[in-house]
Amino acid sequence: MSVQGTILIVDDEVRSQEALRRVLDQDFEVLCAGNTADAEKLLEGEIVHAVICDQRMPQESGVSFLKRVRELWPDPVRMIISGYSDSEDIIAGLNEAGIYQYITKPWQPERLIEIVREAVQLYRLQKETETAGVDVKARPAHVKKVVSVKRGAAKQLYDFDRILHSPDSPMRGVIELGRRAADYDISVLITGESGTGKELLARAIHYGSARATKAFVIQNCGALPDELLESELFGCKKGAFTGAYQDRIGLFEVADGGTIFLDEIGETSPAFQVKLLRVLQESEIRPLGAQRVRKVDVRVVAATNRDLEAEVEAGRFRRDLYYRLAAFPVHMPALRDRPMDIPLIAEGVLSAVKVSFNRPNLRFASAALEEFSRYHWPGNVRELQNEIQRMAVLADADELRCPPFAGRRTPRRASPAANGQLNGSATLKDKVEDLEKAVIINYLEKYEGNISRVANELGLSRVGLRNKLSRYDLRKNGKGDVLS
């Protein structure tokens, strides 16, 4: 059975330490210190969920020590254990050290286990709601109720039935796959262009699964360098690296029993991929700077706008990690491939805009919806949302008549000639290359020759894109300037 958390016992009497350890070590990882100096060394080297400290010790009182713990290590839930019922000590402990429980001797084993279990639960719930370190006097029942209400609201908001699509939409198959994945504890890899709603599908899978009552956490893997990404996901001890100013519980531990969504997984470095693979294989994490590993039970849903199979073949993504993540792959279609859904999505977005902008009478002119259906939507649903918000801001009247794409060039589609359709003698290879060239030209025009943005949109590295530009003689833009 995996341990539920790490408990630090601070008591100058060895027999008291041993008695507490015997009761708790079946359910928790127990660390013991005979004095406050040794306790501080353990707090510096380990991530601790709760501290149980004896009140009367030779060098320092428990309240005095826990007051310092509150300042230096605010996350652990703090508890006093004592054979004396001094009201002044109790008041000082509650007010100065933020004591969660005052446990009196002699204690009952069953009650002690219950108190410690509630303390660890409080630690995790406070971390999930990002209130840890502020005040640990709140009752776990209250925090649990608040979190439960939020999860219930999220379950309704992110239900599969709330993903807007028409009866003949390709999203019907995607949703069916998502429902099937939710029923089984399996890793899911969601692929598709940026802005297609990969996170929305990941949330629906979580809240449609048996893990719905536990945490759903998100990390964009392309937004941080390796060291900070490791800290965010696996946790760290204070001082583990430059900028680690306090202990941090990792998102894998926050999501214990629930789901973690790793967005932009294709952007991770090979070095980080090795560490993530070990976590998935062993179901355990080691916070940076910590001495012990922690067991976690987490379902992983990953997402990427890259072609990971191509990345594997190119040696940029580990094959073994890919197969770990892609146990159940699901592809999100681009918005241009589901034009029948555009009116439904647009009306849904407008409903939200009416509320957030406090303009309940907003409505689309028919011409606006027609324009929506004709546009290519390279930014997918996210671009559609932004466009409707822009229209609402610019509109003086309630009817959104403003041409949504005035002054903006709609990306052109590859012409039949570019596809090789007018050249019956062209080989398949020639047709594919002509199409690829036309697509690159479209995006070069869209981003005005910005190599980085074009490469990111096409799922290529800058080097890979430059090679294609050289092959198709596209190294200069229409003005004769070298692309950069």
Backbone torsions as a table, in degrees:
resi	resn	phi	psi	omega
1	MET	NA	133.2	-179.3
2	SER	-76.2	147.9	-179.4
3	VAL	-72.9	152.5	-176.4
4	GLN	-90.5	-16.8	-178.8
5	GLY	173.0	173.6	-179.5
6	THR	-106.6	127.3	-177.3
7	ILE	-116.4	133.1	176.0
8	LEU	-106.6	122.3	177.3
9	ILE	-103.9	126.1	179.2
10	VAL	-118.6	109.8	-177.6
11	ASP	-156.2	133.9	-178.1
12	ASP	-79.0	-11.8	178.4
13	GLU	-96.2	118.2	-176.3
14	VAL	-61.8	-38.7	-178.4
15	ARG	-65.7	-34.5	176.2
16	SER	-66.8	-41.9	176.4
17	GLN	-57.1	-48.1	-176.0
18	GLU	-64.4	-38.4	179.7
19	ALA	-65.1	-44.0	178.3
20	LEU	-65.0	-41.5	-179.8
21	ARG	-61.4	-44.3	-177.9
22	ARG	-60.0	-36.9	-178.7
23	VAL	-74.8	-36.2	-169.9
24	LEU	-97.5	-21.8	-168.0
25	ASP	-73.0	-7.9	174.8
26	GLN	-77.6	-26.8	-177.1
27	ASP	-111.2	-18.0	-174.4
28	PHE	-135.9	158.0	169.2
29	GLU	-84.6	121.7	-172.0
30	VAL	-110.7	125.6	173.5
31	LEU	-111.6	142.5	-177.4
32	CYS	-125.8	143.8	175.6
33	ALA	-139.0	137.7	-179.1
34	GLY	-87.9	-9.3	178.2
35	ASN	-153.3	170.0	-174.5
36	THR	-71.2	-28.8	178.8
37	ALA	-64.8	-46.1	177.4
38	ASP	-65.5	-34.7	179.2
39	ALA	-63.6	-40.6	179.8
40	GLU	-65.1	-36.7	177.5
41	LYS	-63.0	-39.9	178.1
42	LEU	-67.3	-39.1	178.1
43	LEU	-65.8	-30.0	177.3
44	GLU	-72.2	-27.9	-174.5
45	GLY	-105.2	-10.3	-176.5
46	GLU	-132.8	154.2	170.4
47	ILE	-90.3	115.6	-174.2
48	VAL	-110.7	134.8	-179.8
49	HIS	-86.6	-35.6	-178.0
50	ALA	-149.4	147.4	178.0
51	VAL	-119.1	126.5	173.3
52	ILE	-110.7	116.0	-173.2
53	CYS	-123.1	134.3	174.1
54	ASP	-67.9	142.0	-177.4
55	GLN	-74.5	-45.4	-173.7
56	ARG	-104.4	104.6	176.9
57	MET	-128.3	155.9	-173.2
58	PRO	-59.5	-46.6	-173.1
59	GLN	-81.3	-34.6	-169.8
60	GLU	-161.1	146.4	177.8
61	SER	-75.6	157.1	179.3
62	GLY	-63.4	-40.0	179.3
63	VAL	-62.0	-43.8	178.9
64	SER	-60.5	-43.3	-179.8
65	PHE	-66.1	-45.3	-177.5
66	LEU	-69.2	-25.7	173.4
67	LYS	-63.9	-40.9	178.2
68	ARG	-70.1	-38.0	176.6
69	VAL	-59.5	-40.5	-180.0
70	ARG	-60.8	-34.7	-179.1
71	GLU	-78.2	-40.8	-174.0
72	LEU	-92.0	-36.5	-179.5
73	TRP	-132.1	78.3	-171.3
74	PRO	-71.4	-14.1	-173.1
75	ASP	-74.1	-45.8	-176.3
76	PRO	-59.0	141.5	174.7
77	VAL	-74.9	131.5	-170.1
78	ARG	-107.2	132.4	-179.3
79	MET	-135.6	143.6	177.0
80	ILE	-106.8	140.6	173.9
81	ILE	-126.9	131.3	-174.2
82	SER	-158.1	152.4	175.5
83	GLY	-92.8	1.5	-178.3
84	TYR	-113.9	143.2	-179.4
85	SER	-110.6	60.0	179.5
86	ASP	-80.2	114.9	-175.6
87	SER	-63.4	-33.1	179.3
88	GLU	-65.2	-40.6	177.2
89	ASP	-61.7	-42.5	-178.7
90	ILE	-63.4	-46.7	-179.5
91	ILE	-63.0	-43.7	178.7
92	ALA	-62.5	-40.0	-179.7
93	GLY	-64.0	-41.9	-179.9
94	LEU	-68.1	-42.7	-172.2
95	ASN	-85.2	-36.6	-173.1
96	GLU	-97.7	-38.0	-174.6
97	ALA	-105.6	-1.2	179.2
98	GLY	62.2	45.6	-176.5
99	ILE	-70.3	132.5	179.3
100	TYR	-83.6	-44.1	-179.1
101	GLN	-139.7	141.6	173.4
102	TYR	-109.5	102.8	-174.4
103	ILE	-94.2	124.0	-178.4
104	THR	-96.1	147.3	174.8
105	LYS	-92.6	144.1	-2.7
106	PRO	-77.9	141.0	-179.3
107	TRP	-98.3	155.4	177.5
108	GLN	-94.5	129.4	-176.5
109	PRO	-53.2	-45.8	-177.2
110	GLU	-64.1	-41.5	179.9
111	ARG	-68.4	-38.4	178.8
112	LEU	-62.1	-45.3	179.2
113	ILE	-60.9	-41.0	179.6
114	GLU	-63.4	-43.1	-179.9
115	ILE	-63.6	-45.4	-178.0
116	VAL	-67.4	-38.5	178.2
117	ARG	-62.9	-41.2	177.6
118	GLU	-65.1	-36.5	179.6
119	ALA	-65.0	-43.4	178.6
120	VAL	-66.0	-39.5	177.1
121	GLN	-62.0	-41.5	178.2
122	LEU	-61.7	-42.7	178.0
123	TYR	-56.0	-49.2	-176.4
124	ARG	-68.1	-41.7	-179.9
125	LEU	-64.9	-39.8	178.8
126	GLN	-66.9	-36.6	176.8
127	LYS	-65.5	-41.0	-179.1
128	GLU	-63.8	-38.0	-179.6
129	THR	-93.4	5.3	176.1
130	GLU	58.7	41.2	175.7
131	THR	-117.1	6.3	-177.9
132	ALA	-62.8	146.4	176.9
133	GLY	85.2	-2.8	180.0
134	VAL	-91.7	-50.7	-179.7
135	ASP	-164.7	121.3	-179.3
136	VAL	-100.8	20.5	178.3
137	LYS	-88.3	-9.4	179.0
138	ALA	-66.3	142.8	179.5
139	ARG	-75.3	140.0	178.1
140	PRO	-56.3	-35.0	-178.9
141	ALA	-60.9	-38.8	-179.8
142	HIS	-68.7	-47.8	179.9
143	VAL	-61.7	-41.9	-179.7
144	LYS	-62.7	-38.6	179.4
145	LYS	-65.1	-43.0	179.6
146	VAL	-61.4	-46.6	-179.9
147	VAL	-64.9	-39.2	-179.2
148	SER	-63.3	-40.8	178.4
149	VAL	-62.7	-42.9	179.7
150	LYS	-64.0	-40.4	-179.6
151	ARG	-68.4	-37.0	177.7
152	GLY	-63.1	-41.7	178.1
153	ALA	-65.1	-40.6	179.6
154	ALA	-65.1	-38.6	180.0
155	LYS	-60.7	-39.3	177.1
156	GLN	-71.7	-40.5	-176.9
157	LEU	-67.0	-36.3	-174.2
158	TYR	-108.4	28.9	175.5
159	ASP	-67.5	148.3	178.9
160	PHE	-55.3	-35.6	-177.2
161	ASP	-67.1	-15.3	-179.1
162	ARG	-91.4	-0.2	174.6
163	ILE	-80.6	111.6	-171.3
164	LEU	-70.3	128.9	176.2
165	HIS	-165.9	154.6	179.1
166	SER	-90.1	165.7	-176.6
167	PRO	-58.8	-31.5	-177.4
168	ASP	-99.5	18.8	-177.6
169	SER	-81.3	145.3	173.5
170	PRO	-64.1	-13.0	177.5
171	MET	-68.8	-18.6	178.2
172	ARG	-60.7	-44.0	178.4
173	GLY	-66.9	-36.9	178.9
174	VAL	-63.8	-45.2	-179.3
175	ILE	-64.8	-38.3	177.7
176	GLU	-63.0	-41.2	176.6
177	LEU	-64.0	-40.8	178.8
178	GLY	-61.9	-41.8	178.5
179	ARG	-62.4	-41.9	179.9
180	ARG	-65.8	-41.9	179.2
181	ALA	-63.4	-35.9	-178.4
182	ALA	-63.5	-29.6	-176.7
183	ASP	-74.9	-14.2	-175.6
184	TYR	-127.1	145.7	-178.4
185	ASP	-82.9	80.3	-174.1
186	ILE	-135.0	146.2	177.7
187	SER	-69.4	141.6	-177.5
188	VAL	-124.4	135.0	174.2
189	LEU	-114.8	117.4	-179.9
190	ILE	-103.7	121.2	179.8
191	THR	-111.1	161.6	178.8
192	GLY	147.4	164.4	-179.1
193	GLU	-64.9	161.7	176.3
194	SER	-62.2	137.9	176.4
195	GLY	86.7	7.7	-177.8
196	THR	-86.6	-9.8	178.1
197	GLY	102.0	31.4	-179.2
198	LYS	-64.3	-40.0	178.9
199	GLU	-65.8	-37.9	178.2
200	LEU	-59.7	-42.7	178.6
201	LEU	-67.0	-40.0	179.7
202	ALA	-61.3	-42.2	178.3
203	ARG	-63.9	-41.6	179.9
204	ALA	-62.6	-39.4	178.5
205	ILE	-63.0	-44.7	-180.0
206	HIS	-63.1	-51.3	-175.2
207	TYR	-75.2	-8.8	173.1
208	GLY	-97.2	4.7	-175.8
209	SER	-107.4	175.9	177.6
210	ALA	-70.1	-11.4	179.7
211	ARG	-90.5	7.4	-172.9
212	ALA	-61.5	-25.2	-179.2
213	THR	-82.7	-4.1	178.3
214	LYS	-107.3	-176.5	-170.9
215	ALA	-74.1	147.9	168.0
216	PHE	-120.4	116.5	-177.5
217	VAL	-123.3	155.7	-172.9
218	ILE	-127.9	139.3	171.3
219	GLN	-139.9	126.2	173.1
220	ASN	-84.1	111.0	-173.6
221	CYS	-76.5	-12.7	-179.4
222	GLY	-92.3	-1.5	-172.6
223	ALA	-95.2	-11.0	-172.9
224	LEU	-132.2	149.7	170.8
225	PRO	-69.1	165.8	-171.8
226	ASP	-52.9	-48.2	-173.9
227	GLU	-62.7	-43.9	178.8
228	LEU	-70.4	-34.4	178.1
229	LEU	-65.3	-42.2	176.4
230	GLU	-60.7	-42.8	179.5
231	SER	-61.7	-44.0	-179.7
232	GLU	-64.4	-41.6	-174.5
233	LEU	-85.4	-40.7	-172.4
234	PHE	-105.7	-14.6	-178.1
235	GLY	92.5	168.9	178.5
236	CYS	-158.3	159.2	172.2
237	LYS	-93.7	151.8	176.7
238	LYS	-55.5	129.4	179.1
239	GLY	84.4	5.1	-178.6
240	ALA	-64.7	-28.3	176.9
241	PHE	-157.0	167.7	179.5
242	THR	-59.8	123.6	-178.5
243	GLY	100.2	-7.8	176.8
244	ALA	-85.4	84.7	-173.4
245	TYR	-86.5	-9.1	178.9
246	GLN	-156.2	163.6	175.0
247	ASP	-63.2	143.8	179.4
248	ARG	-135.2	127.5	172.9
249	ILE	-82.7	134.0	-176.3
250	GLY	-77.3	158.9	-178.6
251	LEU	-65.1	-28.3	176.2
252	PHE	-63.0	-37.7	178.6
253	GLU	-74.9	-37.6	175.8
254	VAL	-59.4	-37.9	-176.0
255	ALA	-87.2	8.4	-178.1
256	ASP	-53.0	122.9	-176.1
257	GLY	89.5	-11.3	-177.3
258	GLY	-118.1	-139.1	-173.2
259	THR	-131.8	140.4	172.0
260	ILE	-116.3	132.9	179.9
261	PHE	-105.6	112.6	-179.4
262	LEU	-100.0	96.6	-178.7
263	ASP	-83.0	152.5	-180.0
264	GLU	53.2	45.0	-178.6
265	ILE	-64.3	-24.7	179.9
266	GLY	-70.3	-10.4	-179.0
267	GLU	-89.1	-3.6	-175.3
268	THR	-75.5	154.0	-179.6
269	SER	-80.0	158.7	176.5
270	PRO	-58.1	-36.0	-179.9
271	ALA	-64.4	-43.1	179.1
272	PHE	-69.6	-35.5	-180.0
273	GLN	-58.3	-36.2	177.9
274	VAL	-61.8	-45.4	-177.8
275	LYS	-68.4	-39.2	178.0
276	LEU	-65.7	-38.7	179.1
277	LEU	-59.7	-41.8	-179.9
278	ARG	-64.0	-39.7	178.7
279	VAL	-61.2	-43.1	-178.9
280	LEU	-69.6	-34.7	-179.2
281	GLN	-73.3	-43.5	-172.1
282	GLU	-97.4	-11.6	-175.7
283	SER	55.1	41.7	177.8
284	GLU	-147.7	151.2	-179.7
285	ILE	-124.4	155.8	171.7
286	ARG	-127.2	108.7	177.6
287	PRO	-58.1	144.0	178.9
288	LEU	-58.7	127.2	179.0
289	GLY	87.2	-7.0	179.6
290	ALA	-91.1	157.7	-176.0
291	GLN	-95.2	-21.5	-174.6
292	ARG	-117.8	152.9	175.7
293	VAL	-89.9	161.2	178.4
294	ARG	-126.8	134.0	176.1
295	LYS	-78.2	138.0	177.6
296	VAL	-135.4	149.4	176.7
297	ASP	-119.9	95.3	-172.5
298	VAL	-133.5	136.9	171.9
299	ARG	-91.5	135.3	-178.3
300	VAL	-107.0	126.0	169.0
301	VAL	-117.2	119.7	-178.7
302	ALA	-111.3	158.9	179.9
303	ALA	-145.0	151.5	178.4
304	THR	-158.9	151.0	172.0
305	ASN	-99.1	4.6	178.0
306	ARG	-94.1	161.0	172.2
307	ASP	-86.7	95.4	-173.6
308	LEU	-66.8	-29.7	176.9
309	GLU	-63.8	-41.2	176.7
310	ALA	-66.6	-37.5	178.0
311	GLU	-64.2	-37.3	177.0
312	VAL	-64.0	-46.9	-179.9
313	GLU	-63.1	-31.9	-180.0
314	ALA	-82.4	-4.6	178.4
315	GLY	81.9	12.9	-179.1
316	ARG	-95.7	-10.6	178.8
317	PHE	-137.8	135.3	-176.0
318	ARG	-66.0	132.0	-179.7
319	ARG	-64.4	-42.7	-177.7
320	ASP	-66.4	-36.2	176.8
321	LEU	-68.5	-38.6	179.0
322	TYR	-58.2	-46.2	-178.4
323	TYR	-70.1	-27.3	174.0
324	ARG	-66.6	-42.8	-176.2
325	LEU	-79.0	-35.4	-171.9
326	ALA	-96.4	37.4	176.1
327	ALA	-60.5	-32.7	178.5
328	PHE	-138.8	92.2	-178.3
329	PRO	-82.4	142.2	176.5
330	VAL	-135.7	131.6	-179.5
331	HIS	-107.9	129.0	177.1
332	MET	-90.5	122.8	179.9
333	PRO	-71.3	149.9	175.6
334	ALA	-68.8	156.1	-178.3
335	LEU	-62.4	-34.9	179.7
336	ARG	-65.5	-19.5	178.5
337	ASP	-91.3	1.0	176.8
338	ARG	-136.6	56.4	-176.5
339	PRO	-60.9	-25.2	179.7
340	MET	-66.0	-16.7	-179.4
341	ASP	-91.7	-14.0	-172.7
342	ILE	-58.5	-47.4	178.7
343	PRO	-60.0	-41.2	179.2
344	LEU	-62.1	-46.0	-178.9
345	ILE	-65.9	-41.5	-179.6
346	ALA	-60.8	-43.6	179.0
347	GLU	-66.3	-36.8	177.5
348	GLY	-64.9	-42.2	177.2
349	VAL	-64.1	-42.3	-179.2
350	LEU	-62.2	-36.8	177.9
351	SER	-59.4	-41.6	178.5
352	ALA	-69.1	-37.9	179.7
353	VAL	-64.9	-38.8	177.9
354	LYS	-55.6	-41.4	-178.3
355	VAL	-74.1	-50.5	-175.2
356	SER	-67.3	-30.6	179.6
357	PHE	-95.7	-1.8	-178.9
358	ASN	55.1	47.0	177.7
359	ARG	-131.6	78.7	-171.4
360	PRO	-66.6	-15.8	-175.4
361	ASN	-99.1	7.5	179.3
362	LEU	-61.3	143.5	176.8
363	ARG	-155.4	158.2	179.3
364	PHE	-86.2	140.6	164.6
365	ALA	-76.0	150.2	-177.5
366	SER	-60.1	-33.2	-179.9
367	ALA	-64.8	-33.3	-179.5
368	ALA	-66.8	-44.7	179.4
369	LEU	-64.5	-35.9	176.8
370	GLU	-64.0	-40.2	178.7
371	GLU	-64.5	-39.5	177.1
372	PHE	-56.6	-43.3	-176.1
373	SER	-69.7	-24.3	-179.1
374	ARG	-86.7	-21.2	-172.6
375	TYR	-77.3	152.6	-173.9
376	HIS	-79.9	-25.0	179.7
377	TRP	51.5	63.8	177.4
378	PRO	-63.2	-24.8	177.7
379	GLY	-93.5	4.7	174.7
380	ASN	59.8	-146.8	-173.1
381	VAL	-61.8	-36.0	179.9
382	ARG	-61.6	-40.0	178.1
383	GLU	-67.1	-39.1	178.0
384	LEU	-61.1	-42.6	177.7
385	GLN	-60.9	-46.8	-179.8
386	ASN	-62.3	-39.0	-178.2
387	GLU	-64.9	-42.1	-179.3
388	ILE	-67.4	-38.9	176.2
389	GLN	-62.6	-41.3	179.2
390	ARG	-62.8	-43.1	179.2
391	MET	-60.4	-41.5	-178.7
392	ALA	-65.7	-38.4	179.4
393	VAL	-66.3	-40.0	-176.0
394	LEU	-81.3	-18.8	-174.0
395	ALA	-78.7	127.5	175.4
396	ASP	-84.7	-30.2	179.2
397	ALA	-101.7	174.2	-178.6
398	ASP	-76.3	-26.3	179.1
399	GLU	-86.3	126.0	-177.1
400	LEU	-82.1	88.5	-177.3
401	ARG	-97.5	-16.7	-175.4
402	CYS	-56.4	125.5	178.1
403	PRO	-56.1	117.5	-171.6
404	PRO	-66.3	-20.9	-176.2
405	PHE	-122.1	27.7	178.4
406	ALA	-61.5	130.3	178.5
407	GLY	76.5	5.9	-179.1
408	ARG	-118.4	135.0	-178.3
409	ARG	-86.9	121.9	176.0
410	THR	-73.0	128.4	179.8
411	PRO	-55.5	128.3	-177.5
412	ARG	-80.6	149.6	176.0
413	ARG	-85.2	156.1	179.5
414	ALA	-62.3	134.1	-178.0
415	SER	-76.4	160.4	176.9
416	PRO	-54.9	-36.8	179.5
417	ALA	-64.6	-40.8	179.9
418	ALA	-65.2	-31.8	179.5
419	ASN	-76.1	-6.1	-178.5
420	GLY	81.0	8.1	-176.1
421	GLN	-71.1	-23.7	-179.2
422	LEU	-89.7	-4.0	-179.0
423	ASN	-115.8	91.3	-176.4
424	GLY	-64.0	-19.2	-177.8
425	SER	-88.6	-7.3	-177.7
426	ALA	-68.4	142.4	177.5
427	THR	-77.7	166.0	178.1
428	LEU	-59.8	-40.3	-179.7
429	LYS	-61.4	-42.3	179.1
430	ASP	-62.8	-42.9	-179.5
431	LYS	-63.5	-42.9	179.8
432	VAL	-63.4	-42.6	-179.7
433	GLU	-67.2	-38.3	176.9
434	ASP	-62.0	-41.4	179.2
435	LEU	-65.9	-43.7	179.8
436	GLU	-61.4	-42.2	179.3
437	LYS	-61.9	-43.1	-179.4
438	ALA	-63.7	-40.3	179.2
439	VAL	-63.9	-43.7	179.5
440	ILE	-62.7	-41.5	178.8
441	ILE	-60.7	-42.7	179.3
442	ASN	-56.8	-46.3	-176.8
443	TYR	-75.0	-30.6	174.6
444	LEU	-63.6	-40.3	177.1
445	GLU	-66.6	-42.1	-177.9
446	LYS	-61.4	-44.6	-176.1
447	TYR	-101.6	16.4	174.0
448	GLU	51.8	42.0	174.1
449	GLY	81.1	9.2	179.5
450	ASN	-74.5	105.7	-174.6
451	ILE	-60.2	-44.2	-176.6
452	SER	-60.8	-45.2	-178.0
453	ARG	-69.0	-38.7	178.3
454	VAL	-65.1	-44.3	-179.8
455	ALA	-61.2	-43.2	180.0
456	ASN	-64.4	-41.7	-179.1
457	GLU	-65.1	-35.3	-177.6
458	LEU	-90.9	-2.2	-179.9
459	GLY	72.6	30.9	-179.6
460	LEU	-115.1	158.9	169.4
461	SER	-79.6	162.5	178.1
462	ARG	-60.3	-39.8	179.9
463	VAL	-64.2	-43.5	180.0
464	GLY	-62.5	-40.4	179.1
465	LEU	-67.5	-41.7	179.4
466	ARG	-61.5	-36.3	177.2
467	ASN	-62.4	-40.4	179.4
468	LYS	-70.2	-37.8	176.8
469	LEU	-60.6	-40.3	179.1
470	SER	-67.0	-42.0	-178.4
471	ARG	-62.8	-39.5	-176.8
472	TYR	-96.8	9.0	178.9
473	ASP	55.6	50.3	-179.7
474	LEU	-116.3	31.1	-173.7
475	ARG	-77.8	-6.0	178.0
476	LYS	-127.6	148.2	176.0
477	ASN	-83.1	-174.3	-176.0
478	GLY	-64.0	-19.2	-179.2
479	LYS	-91.3	-0.7	-178.3
480	GLY	88.2	1.9	179.8
481	ASP	-80.2	144.3	176.0
482	VAL	-71.4	133.8	-179.2
483	LEU	-71.2	145.0	-179.2
484	SER	-138.5	NA	NA
